Amino acid sequence: MSCDVPDATSPRLLAESLYGSAPNLDAVPELGSIEELLGAYLILLDNFATFLVTVALIYAVGRFVALPVLGLALELRGTERTLREGIERVAAVGVVLAAVVAGLSLAGLDFVLERAAILVAAFTVALGFAAQNIVTSPHS
């Protein structure tokens, strides 16, 4: 009994057997040396570190400066507690979203931001969870 299994050492034959056609291997850039590979990983690591630092700084400023100021302003205006809590939750989601967007942009990962539909969908889900307490809570 013979078995039609492609040679495991041939990626083109394996791809053809799995997907029906061979991938365009010419579009994949080749790294000539270990230094180029390490350089590529260091650039990725630098971008990731920039993203993390930016997100942490913007989140800290938003969380410990902007949100308390917003809460104080709403309290001074005499805003109803339920409405104030809802606005504060939406603002907290906005701080996280702004931190992530700014982090991606400054880290050079703008291609992620081009998927705006995904970001809008995530924001809509977060807004729905934040507004859920307002809709379901009894009036006091």
Steps between C-alpha positions, in 0.01 A plus 500: 500500500640833405397820666492834312676712758705788365864524588515679838818679398328678211285789631363570151369142459358499851320831438364372168363188667341694787368808323477396137758752381849599593551827687698778339833435666663780301300759699659387827820694568800285574722581794858443395665473837437457868584869550211603274267267687610637837467853363141429394417362844664797673290741292188305595603500866565875484155562348336284765685679783399837353140381487503381863663816637264727305191308610615502864572874503180607327290262711660631821434862406143420398428283802659716768447850356223518239249260659514657849464848348199378299345342811552818699350715225194275474458503877530878521236538230265285707471222242283208612706210640387242242571730208835603652608136541401423142694798364802405712494143366478617139786743568706216653449292186595806296825537696594138432407534133694825462805345669497198268446708184778745594731212595447325168548821308820604678644149481468501122229236499253715307393207284300375797310828509402455137265227609254765624202270482651273763574795730150639459349160576715462812405849615131424443522185712682689777243779487221243521650345812550843656142606425354172622498612866327826412219328312444220752539696825183613675445873538597625844 
